[in-house]
Amino acid sequence: MATQYFGGVISKQKGSDTPLRGKLETVSGQGFTESFSIPYVIHNTVLPEYFNHMDAFRINAGADAIWKLLGLLDGYITDYEPFKLVKTDKEKTENIIWNLLYGLYHIAYMLDPIMPKTAEKIFEHIGASVDEHNVPISFSAKNVSEPMFKRK
């Protein structure tokens, strides 16, 4: 979607963010509540959990933190449906895609000690530009020509 709708170039828009949504059961039915931003969750929940496990050589538990982030990103796509939203709100869609690429950057970062070639491929495809603290500020995504993991 980054290449299809934005020519691959995605930048963080100042002053706006599209937070994660949570499902909320109410008396009148199911609703949504907005939560924290993807960068906030990554830096305050996912990365500390990952480093805690990896520092203790609990590699499987560290990998579980990566899966947790993948699940959050998958739910984010399901909740906002950026492939539909782009038709009515291109700015919000760009923000959503930026958040997804930000999440993929951190997935690659966490995968690097476990699956370095896969991490390298992700870094190549998302083309992150980072600030002096190694935090992504923009992305130059490339089309993926073939699946990263081929089915047998």
DOTIVO-562628 format. One record per atom (N, C-alpha, C): residue number from 1; chain; x, z, y. Coordinates in Angstrom, 3 decimals, decimal comma. Layout:
N
- pos | unit | east | up | north
- NUM | A | X | Z | Y
...
END
This chain:
152
- pos | unit | east | up | north
- 1 | A | 0,819 | 0,000 | -1,195
- 1 | A | 0,000 | 0,000 | 0,000
- 1 | A | 0,863 | 0,000 | 1,260
- 2 | A | 2,013 | 0,666 | 1,189
- 2 | A | 2,895 | 0,692 | 2,352
- 2 | A | 3,335 | -0,711 | 2,730
- 3 | A | 3,671 | -1,510 | 1,724
- 3 | A | 4,107 | -2,876 | 2,024
- 3 | A | 2,920 | -3,791 | 2,327
- 4 | A | 1,828 | -3,603 | 1,622
- 4 | A | 0,664 | -4,465 | 1,789
- 4 | A | 0,023 | -4,311 | 3,167
- 5 | A | -0,135 | -3,081 | 3,640
- 5 | A | -0,851 | -2,852 | 4,886
- 5 | A | 0,026 | -2,586 | 6,098
- 6 | A | 1,292 | -2,179 | 5,857
- 6 | A | 2,137 | -1,786 | 6,980
- 6 | A | 3,503 | -2,474 | 6,965
- 7 | A | 3,656 | -3,520 | 6,174
- 7 | A | 4,926 | -4,226 | 6,100
- 7 | A | 6,057 | -3,363 | 5,568
- 8 | A | 5,713 | -2,267 | 4,913
- 8 | A | 6,704 | -1,376 | 4,321
- 8 | A | 7,221 | -0,303 | 5,255
- 9 | A | 6,987 | -0,445 | 6,560
- 9 | A | 7,525 | 0,498 | 7,538
- 9 | A | 6,471 | 1,546 | 7,877
- 10 | A | 6,774 | 2,790 | 7,525
- 10 | A | 5,856 | 3,902 | 7,756
- 10 | A | 6,606 | 4,983 | 8,514
- 11 | A | 6,062 | 5,392 | 9,651
- 11 | A | 6,672 | 6,460 | 10,452
- 11 | A | 5,688 | 7,602 | 10,608
- 12 | A | 6,227 | 8,793 | 10,760
- 12 | A | 5,400 | 9,980 | 10,993
- 12 | A | 4,804 | 9,875 | 12,380
- 13 | A | 3,502 | 10,054 | 12,458
- 13 | A | 2,832 | 10,008 | 13,752
- 13 | A | 2,817 | 11,412 | 14,340
- 14 | A | 3,323 | 11,534 | 15,532
- 14 | A | 3,414 | 12,849 | 16,170
- 14 | A | 2,025 | 13,405 | 16,468
- 15 | A | 1,875 | 14,698 | 16,199
- 15 | A | 0,651 | 15,385 | 16,562
- 15 | A | -0,523 | 15,202 | 15,622
- 16 | A | -0,325 | 14,472 | 14,520
- 16 | A | -1,444 | 14,311 | 13,592
- 16 | A | -0,949 | 14,500 | 12,166
- 17 | A | -1,807 | 15,045 | 11,359
- 17 | A | -1,510 | 15,192 | 9,946
- 17 | A | -2,821 | 15,180 | 9,191
- 18 | A | -2,753 | 14,769 | 7,963
- 18 | A | -3,928 | 14,732 | 7,109
- 18 | A | -3,668 | 15,710 | 5,974
- 19 | A | -4,297 | 16,887 | 6,032
- 19 | A | -3,993 | 17,946 | 5,059
- 19 | A | -4,583 | 17,673 | 3,681
- 20 | A | -4,091 | 18,434 | 2,728
- 20 | A | -4,679 | 18,410 | 1,395
- 20 | A | -6,112 | 18,905 | 1,496
- 21 | A | -6,934 | 18,455 | 0,582
- 21 | A | -8,317 | 18,929 | 0,529
- 21 | A | -8,497 | 19,732 | -0,745
- 22 | A | -9,364 | 20,692 | -0,681
- 22 | A | -9,709 | 21,451 | -1,868
- 22 | A | -11,203 | 21,379 | -2,089
- 23 | A | -11,614 | 21,342 | -3,319
- 23 | A | -13,038 | 21,349 | -3,624
- 23 | A | -13,541 | 22,774 | -3,520
- 24 | A | -14,715 | 22,913 | -2,967
- 24 | A | -15,300 | 24,220 | -2,740
- 24 | A | -16,731 | 24,204 | -3,232
- 25 | A | -17,040 | 25,121 | -4,122
- 25 | A | -18,418 | 25,252 | -4,599
- 25 | A | -19,197 | 26,095 | -3,597
- 26 | A | -20,306 | 25,556 | -3,117
- 26 | A | -21,162 | 26,292 | -2,204
- 26 | A | -22,557 | 26,376 | -2,791
- 27 | A | -23,395 | 27,118 | -2,140
- 27 | A | -24,777 | 27,258 | -2,595
- 27 | A | -25,470 | 25,898 | -2,586
- 28 | A | -25,163 | 25,090 | -1,600
- 28 | A | -25,816 | 23,787 | -1,479
- 28 | A | -25,122 | 22,683 | -2,274
- 29 | A | -24,075 | 22,997 | -2,995
- 29 | A | -23,382 | 21,989 | -3,797
- 29 | A | -21,895 | 22,046 | -3,569
- 30 | A | -21,245 | 20,973 | -3,940
- 30 | A | -19,800 | 20,930 | -3,828
- 30 | A | -19,404 | 20,330 | -2,491
- 31 | A | -18,445 | 20,957 | -1,839
- 31 | A | -17,954 | 20,457 | -0,572
- 31 | A | -16,442 | 20,436 | -0,574
- 32 | A | -15,868 | 20,079 | 0,554
- 32 | A | -14,419 | 20,050 | 0,679
- 32 | A | -13,987 | 21,015 | 1,767
- 33 | A | -12,827 | 21,582 | 1,576
- 33 | A | -12,209 | 22,384 | 2,609
- 33 | A | -10,794 | 21,841 | 2,801
- 34 | A | -10,382 | 21,735 | 4,044
- 34 | A | -9,034 | 21,238 | 4,296
- 34 | A | -8,058 | 22,385 | 4,181
- 35 | A | -6,883 | 22,064 | 3,735
- 35 | A | -5,877 | 23,067 | 3,423
- 35 | A | -4,629 | 22,785 | 4,245
- 36 | A | -3,483 | 23,008 | 3,635
- 36 | A | -2,201 | 22,818 | 4,295
- 36 | A | -1,734 | 21,371 | 4,180
- 37 | A | -0,758 | 21,016 | 4,983
- 37 | A | -0,190 | 19,673 | 4,927
- 37 | A | 0,724 | 19,538 | 3,710
- 38 | A | 0,956 | 18,315 | 3,308
- 38 | A | 1,839 | 18,045 | 2,170
- 38 | A | 3,248 | 18,594 | 2,444
- 39 | A | 3,862 | 18,327 | 3,611
- 39 | A | 5,192 | 18,896 | 3,844
- 39 | A | 5,202 | 20,425 | 3,768
- 40 | A | 4,163 | 21,067 | 4,287
- 40 | A | 4,096 | 22,530 | 4,232
- 40 | A | 4,077 | 23,013 | 2,785
- 41 | A | 3,250 | 22,416 | 1,956
- 41 | A | 3,143 | 22,820 | 0,552
- 41 | A | 4,456 | 22,567 | -0,187
- 42 | A | 5,083 | 21,434 | 0,096
- 42 | A | 6,357 | 21,121 | -0,555
- 42 | A | 7,410 | 22,171 | -0,210
- 43 | A | 7,550 | 22,475 | 1,070
- 43 | A | 8,620 | 23,373 | 1,513
- 43 | A | 8,338 | 24,846 | 1,251
- 44 | A | 7,073 | 25,221 | 1,164
- 44 | A | 6,741 | 26,634 | 1,015
- 44 | A | 6,266 | 27,025 | -0,379
- 45 | A | 5,966 | 26,057 | -1,215
- 45 | A | 5,505 | 26,366 | -2,563
- 45 | A | 6,317 | 25,647 | -3,630
- 46 | A | 6,320 | 24,320 | -3,578
- 46 | A | 6,912 | 23,521 | -4,654
- 46 | A | 8,428 | 23,686 | -4,732
- 47 | A | 9,131 | 23,467 | -3,614
- 47 | A | 10,597 | 23,567 | -3,653
- 47 | A | 11,094 | 24,976 | -4,005
- 48 | A | 10,532 | 26,041 | -3,422
- 48 | A | 10,995 | 27,373 | -3,839
- 48 | A | 10,782 | 27,630 | -5,334
- 49 | A | 9,646 | 27,186 | -5,856
- 49 | A | 9,382 | 27,352 | -7,290
- 49 | A | 10,404 | 26,562 | -8,110
- 50 | A | 10,640 | 25,315 | -7,710
- 50 | A | 11,602 | 24,450 | -8,395
- 50 | A | 12,997 | 25,082 | -8,399
- 51 | A | 13,485 | 25,501 | -7,230
- 51 | A | 14,829 | 26,071 | -7,140
- 51 | A | 14,944 | 27,386 | -7,903
- 52 | A | 13,905 | 28,176 | -7,881
- 52 | A | 13,900 | 29,423 | -8,634
- 52 | A | 14,132 | 29,145 | -10,125
- 53 | A | 13,416 | 28,180 | -10,652
- 53 | A | 13,565 | 27,838 | -12,069
- 53 | A | 14,911 | 27,171 | -12,362
- 54 | A | 15,309 | 26,249 | -11,527
- 54 | A | 16,557 | 25,521 | -11,776
- 54 | A | 17,766 | 26,453 | -11,651
- 55 | A | 17,740 | 27,369 | -10,692
- 55 | A | 18,836 | 28,331 | -10,539
- 55 | A | 18,973 | 29,228 | -11,759
- 56 | A | 17,869 | 29,443 | -12,471
- 56 | A | 17,884 | 30,284 | -13,677
- 56 | A | 18,028 | 29,419 | -14,940
- 57 | A | 18,345 | 28,136 | -14,764
- 57 | A | 18,528 | 27,191 | -15,874
- 57 | A | 17,273 | 27,028 | -16,736
- 58 | A | 16,103 | 27,200 | -16,119
- 58 | A | 14,833 | 26,938 | -16,793
- 58 | A | 14,396 | 25,529 | -16,402
- 59 | A | 15,056 | 24,551 | -17,015
- 59 | A | 14,867 | 23,145 | -16,645
- 59 | A | 13,422 | 22,697 | -16,879
- 60 | A | 12,830 | 23,089 | -17,993
- 60 | A | 11,447 | 22,692 | -18,279
- 60 | A | 10,489 | 23,223 | -17,216
- 61 | A | 10,684 | 24,462 | -16,805
- 61 | A | 9,836 | 25,038 | -15,767
- 61 | A | 10,088 | 24,340 | -14,423
- 62 | A | 11,341 | 23,958 | -14,157
- 62 | A | 11,649 | 23,190 | -12,954
- 62 | A | 10,941 | 21,853 | -12,961
- 63 | A | 10,920 | 21,217 | -14,132
- 63 | A | 10,204 | 19,943 | -14,272
- 63 | A | 8,701 | 20,138 | -14,062
- 64 | A | 8,191 | 21,295 | -14,465
- 64 | A | 6,768 | 21,582 | -14,240
- 64 | A | 6,428 | 21,611 | -12,751
- 65 | A | 7,362 | 22,068 | -11,935
- 65 | A | 7,141 | 22,057 | -10,479
- 65 | A | 7,025 | 20,625 | -9,967
- 66 | A | 7,805 | 19,721 | -10,560
- 66 | A | 7,716 | 18,310 | -10,184
- 66 | A | 6,338 | 17,772 | -10,564
- 67 | A | 5,876 | 18,102 | -11,761
- 67 | A | 4,547 | 17,659 | -12,211
- 67 | A | 3,448 | 18,237 | -11,317
- 68 | A | 3,649 | 19,449 | -10,843
- 68 | A | 2,680 | 20,072 | -9,943
- 68 | A | 2,542 | 19,236 | -8,674
- 69 | A | 3,679 | 18,820 | -8,122
- 69 | A | 3,647 | 17,990 | -6,916
- 69 | A | 3,013 | 16,637 | -7,211
- 70 | A | 3,341 | 16,039 | -8,339
- 70 | A | 2,707 | 14,772 | -8,711
- 70 | A | 1,187 | 14,920 | -8,781
- 71 | A | 0,720 | 16,021 | -9,348
- 71 | A | -0,711 | 16,273 | -9,425
- 71 | A | -1,347 | 16,419 | -8,049
- 72 | A | -0,654 | 17,113 | -7,138
- 72 | A | -1,162 | 17,260 | -5,769
- 72 | A | -1,272 | 15,902 | -5,078
- 73 | A | -0,251 | 15,075 | -5,247
- 73 | A | -0,270 | 13,751 | -4,619
- 73 | A | -1,366 | 12,878 | -5,215
- 74 | A | -1,557 | 12,964 | -6,524
- 74 | A | -2,621 | 12,206 | -7,181
- 74 | A | -3,990 | 12,641 | -6,654
- 75 | A | -4,192 | 13,943 | -6,523
- 75 | A | -5,443 | 14,451 | -5,974
- 75 | A | -5,645 | 14,038 | -4,530
- 76 | A | -4,561 | 13,977 | -3,781
- 76 | A | -4,597 | 13,553 | -2,376
- 76 | A | -5,106 | 12,115 | -2,269
- 77 | A | -4,615 | 11,258 | -3,141
- 77 | A | -5,074 | 9,865 | -3,170
- 77 | A | -6,555 | 9,813 | -3,542
- 78 | A | -6,937 | 10,569 | -4,548
- 78 | A | -8,327 | 10,595 | -4,992
- 78 | A | -9,257 | 11,091 | -3,883
- 79 | A | -8,840 | 12,129 | -3,164
- 79 | A | -9,685 | 12,699 | -2,111
- 79 | A | -9,848 | 11,780 | -0,908
- 80 | A | -8,780 | 11,125 | -0,478
- 80 | A | -8,837 | 10,327 | 0,754
- 80 | A | -9,052 | 8,833 | 0,519
- 81 | A | -8,785 | 8,358 | -0,671
- 81 | A | -8,945 | 6,936 | -1,003
- 81 | A | -8,379 | 6,026 | 0,091
- 82 | A | -7,067 | 6,086 | 0,316
- 82 | A | -6,476 | 5,295 | 1,402
- 82 | A | -6,683 | 3,789 | 1,245
- 83 | A | -6,868 | 3,321 | 0,033
- 83 | A | -7,111 | 1,899 | -0,205
- 83 | A | -8,466 | 1,478 | 0,370
- 84 | A | -9,386 | 2,398 | 0,571
- 84 | A | -10,664 | 2,121 | 1,232
- 84 | A | -10,587 | 2,479 | 2,718
- 85 | A | -9,934 | 3,600 | 3,015
- 85 | A | -9,849 | 4,109 | 4,382
- 85 | A | -9,157 | 3,129 | 5,322
- 86 | A | -8,222 | 2,341 | 4,809
- 86 | A | -7,457 | 1,422 | 5,649
- 86 | A | -8,374 | 0,432 | 6,376
- 87 | A | -9,537 | 0,177 | 5,831
- 87 | A | -10,488 | -0,767 | 6,451
- 87 | A | -11,135 | -0,193 | 7,702
- 88 | A | -11,203 | 1,146 | 7,796
- 88 | A | -11,878 | 1,763 | 8,933
- 88 | A | -10,968 | 2,606 | 9,827
- 89 | A | -9,866 | 3,115 | 9,277
- 89 | A | -8,986 | 3,990 | 10,055
- 89 | A | -7,530 | 3,772 | 9,629
- 90 | A | -6,920 | 2,775 | 10,239
- 90 | A | -5,554 | 2,399 | 9,857
- 90 | A | -4,545 | 3,490 | 10,216
- 91 | A | -4,752 | 4,178 | 11,324
- 91 | A | -3,823 | 5,231 | 11,747
- 91 | A | -3,822 | 6,400 | 10,752
- 92 | A | -5,002 | 6,838 | 10,334
- 92 | A | -5,091 | 7,927 | 9,361
- 92 | A | -4,512 | 7,487 | 8,023
- 93 | A | -4,748 | 6,229 | 7,658
- 93 | A | -4,191 | 5,707 | 6,407
- 93 | A | -2,675 | 5,716 | 6,452
- 94 | A | -2,094 | 5,339 | 7,573
- 94 | A | -0,628 | 5,362 | 7,702
- 94 | A | -0,107 | 6,783 | 7,535
- 95 | A | -0,823 | 7,744 | 8,097
- 95 | A | -0,416 | 9,135 | 7,963
- 95 | A | -0,490 | 9,586 | 6,504
- 96 | A | -1,521 | 9,169 | 5,803
- 96 | A | -1,668 | 9,508 | 4,389
- 96 | A | -0,535 | 8,885 | 3,577
- 97 | A | -0,233 | 7,619 | 3,834
- 97 | A | 0,853 | 6,941 | 3,111
- 97 | A | 2,186 | 7,611 | 3,427
- 98 | A | 2,396 | 8,013 | 4,684
- 98 | A | 3,629 | 8,727 | 5,037
- 98 | A | 3,737 | 10,012 | 4,218
- 99 | A | 2,651 | 10,769 | 4,122
- 99 | A | 2,666 | 11,999 | 3,330
- 99 | A | 2,977 | 11,725 | 1,864
- 100 | A | 2,422 | 10,656 | 1,328
- 100 | A | 2,687 | 10,311 | -0,073
- 100 | A | 4,155 | 9,936 | -0,268
- 101 | A | 4,700 | 9,155 | 0,652
- 101 | A | 6,112 | 8,793 | 0,555
- 101 | A | 7,006 | 10,019 | 0,741
- 102 | A | 6,599 | 10,917 | 1,606
- 102 | A | 7,325 | 12,176 | 1,796
- 102 | A | 7,348 | 12,956 | 0,482
- 103 | A | 6,219 | 13,005 | -0,186
- 103 | A | 6,144 | 13,664 | -1,492
- 103 | A | 7,010 | 12,970 | -2,525
- 104 | A | 6,996 | 11,638 | -2,538
- 104 | A | 7,840 | 10,888 | -3,484
- 104 | A | 9,322 | 11,116 | -3,220
- 105 | A | 9,690 | 11,239 | -1,953
- 105 | A | 11,080 | 11,538 | -1,607
- 105 | A | 11,508 | 12,852 | -2,263
- 106 | A | 10,659 | 13,862 | -2,168
- 106 | A | 10,995 | 15,161 | -2,743
- 106 | A | 10,923 | 15,158 | -4,269
- 107 | A | 10,060 | 14,340 | -4,818
- 107 | A | 10,034 | 14,185 | -6,280
- 107 | A | 11,361 | 13,597 | -6,739
- 108 | A | 11,829 | 12,560 | -6,050
- 108 | A | 13,117 | 11,957 | -6,409
- 108 | A | 14,245 | 12,967 | -6,255
- 109 | A | 14,198 | 13,743 | -5,193
- 109 | A | 15,214 | 14,770 | -4,949
- 109 | A | 15,257 | 15,779 | -6,104
- 110 | A | 14,075 | 16,207 | -6,554
- 110 | A | 14,017 | 17,180 | -7,645
- 110 | A | 14,357 | 16,549 | -8,990
- 111 | A | 14,062 | 15,274 | -9,151
- 111 | A | 14,386 | 14,586 | -10,402
- 111 | A | 15,871 | 14,289 | -10,549
- 112 | A | 16,587 | 14,231 | -9,441
- 112 | A | 17,981 | 13,791 | -9,468
- 112 | A | 18,853 | 14,488 | -10,511
- 113 | A | 18,797 | 15,813 | -10,662
- 113 | A | 19,654 | 16,432 | -11,687
- 113 | A | 19,155 | 16,214 | -13,115
- 114 | A | 17,892 | 15,838 | -13,265
- 114 | A | 17,293 | 15,682 | -14,592
- 114 | A | 17,288 | 14,225 | -15,033
- 115 | A | 16,888 | 13,345 | -14,122
- 115 | A | 16,778 | 11,908 | -14,404
- 115 | A | 17,384 | 11,132 | -13,226
- 116 | A | 18,717 | 11,106 | -13,115
- 116 | A | 19,350 | 10,532 | -11,923
- 116 | A | 19,048 | 9,052 | -11,684
- 117 | A | 18,949 | 8,259 | -12,738
- 117 | A | 18,670 | 6,823 | -12,542
- 117 | A | 17,251 | 6,606 | -12,016
- 118 | A | 16,312 | 7,398 | -12,509
- 118 | A | 14,933 | 7,306 | -12,025
- 118 | A | 14,861 | 7,740 | -10,569
- 119 | A | 15,536 | 8,819 | -10,227
- 119 | A | 15,570 | 9,296 | -8,846
- 119 | A | 16,154 | 8,225 | -7,928
- 120 | A | 17,225 | 7,596 | -8,375
- 120 | A | 17,860 | 6,541 | -7,579
- 120 | A | 16,901 | 5,381 | -7,331
- 121 | A | 16,151 | 4,993 | -8,352
- 121 | A | 15,173 | 3,908 | -8,188
- 121 | A | 14,097 | 4,280 | -7,171
- 122 | A | 13,624 | 5,518 | -7,234
- 122 | A | 12,602 | 5,961 | -6,283
- 122 | A | 13,171 | 5,930 | -4,864
- 123 | A | 14,377 | 6,476 | -4,687
- 123 | A | 15,008 | 6,459 | -3,362
- 123 | A | 15,147 | 5,026 | -2,838
- 124 | A | 15,534 | 4,098 | -3,704
- 124 | A | 15,676 | 2,694 | -3,299
- 124 | A | 14,347 | 2,102 | -2,857
- 125 | A | 13,287 | 2,392 | -3,589
- 125 | A | 11,977 | 1,803 | -3,289
- 125 | A | 11,324 | 2,372 | -2,035
- 126 | A | 11,585 | 3,639 | -1,727
- 126 | A | 10,916 | 4,213 | -0,553
- 126 | A | 11,741 | 4,084 | 0,724
- 127 | A | 13,051 | 3,891 | 0,613
- 127 | A | 13,906 | 3,645 | 1,775
- 127 | A | 13,754 | 4,669 | 2,893
- 128 | A | 13,989 | 5,921 | 2,586
- 128 | A | 13,808 | 6,991 | 3,573
- 128 | A | 14,927 | 7,026 | 4,601
- 129 | A | 14,543 | 7,202 | 5,867
- 129 | A | 15,480 | 7,537 | 6,930
- 129 | A | 15,301 | 9,025 | 7,182
- 130 | A | 16,402 | 9,760 | 7,192
- 130 | A | 16,318 | 11,215 | 7,304
- 130 | A | 16,979 | 11,707 | 8,591
- 131 | A | 16,578 | 12,913 | 9,004
- 131 | A | 17,195 | 13,523 | 10,175
- 131 | A | 18,452 | 14,287 | 9,767
- 132 | A | 19,026 | 15,046 | 10,699
- 132 | A | 20,271 | 15,771 | 10,426
- 132 | A | 20,119 | 16,866 | 9,376
- 133 | A | 18,880 | 17,241 | 9,061
- 133 | A | 18,618 | 18,262 | 8,041
- 133 | A | 18,168 | 17,644 | 6,715
- 134 | A | 18,328 | 16,331 | 6,602
- 134 | A | 17,949 | 15,587 | 5,400
- 134 | A | 16,432 | 15,572 | 5,168
- 135 | A | 15,665 | 15,674 | 6,229
- 135 | A | 14,204 | 15,619 | 6,151
- 135 | A | 13,763 | 14,210 | 6,547
- 136 | A | 12,946 | 13,558 | 5,722
- 136 | A | 12,519 | 12,191 | 6,039
- 136 | A | 11,732 | 12,112 | 7,350
- 137 | A | 12,050 | 11,070 | 8,129
- 137 | A | 11,308 | 10,823 | 9,365
- 137 | A | 10,582 | 9,486 | 9,324
- 138 | A | 11,091 | 8,556 | 8,518
- 138 | A | 10,402 | 7,273 | 8,348
- 138 | A | 10,809 | 6,672 | 7,011
- 139 | A | 10,048 | 5,658 | 6,611
- 139 | A | 10,284 | 4,995 | 5,330
- 139 | A | 10,225 | 3,490 | 5,506
- 140 | A | 11,047 | 2,799 | 4,738
- 140 | A | 11,030 | 1,339 | 4,666
- 140 | A | 10,810 | 0,977 | 3,202
- 141 | A | 9,567 | 1,091 | 2,782
- 141 | A | 9,219 | 0,893 | 1,376
- 141 | A | 9,353 | -0,571 | 0,971
- 142 | A | 9,699 | -0,751 | -0,290
- 142 | A | 9,840 | -2,090 | -0,856
- 142 | A | 8,839 | -2,256 | -1,988
- 143 | A | 8,416 | -3,493 | -2,208
- 143 | A | 7,532 | -3,766 | -3,342
- 143 | A | 8,245 | -3,450 | -4,642
- 144 | A | 7,504 | -2,943 | -5,575
- 144 | A | 8,036 | -2,652 | -6,906
- 144 | A | 7,761 | -3,880 | -7,760
- 145 | A | 8,824 | -4,488 | -8,277
- 145 | A | 8,661 | -5,733 | -9,039
- 145 | A | 8,243 | -5,490 | -10,483
- 146 | A | 8,614 | -4,346 | -11,025
- 146 | A | 8,243 | -4,019 | -12,411
- 146 | A | 8,055 | -2,522 | -12,540
- 147 | A | 7,270 | -2,091 | -13,525
- 147 | A | 7,040 | -0,658 | -13,682
- 147 | A | 8,337 | 0,089 | -13,978
- 148 | A | 8,429 | 1,291 | -13,478
- 148 | A | 9,614 | 2,107 | -13,706
- 148 | A | 9,737 | 2,489 | -15,169
- 149 | A | 8,611 | 2,786 | -15,793
- 149 | A | 8,576 | 3,133 | -17,201
- 149 | A | 7,659 | 2,161 | -17,906
- 150 | A | 8,245 | 1,267 | -18,693
- 150 | A | 7,444 | 0,271 | -19,402
- 150 | A | 6,774 | 0,889 | -20,614
- 151 | A | 5,535 | 0,480 | -20,836
- 151 | A | 4,806 | 0,947 | -22,014
- 151 | A | 5,263 | 0,168 | -23,223
- 152 | A | 5,261 | 0,830 | -24,348
- 152 | A | 5,682 | 0,169 | -25,591
- 152 | A | 4,495 | -0,337 | -26,348
END
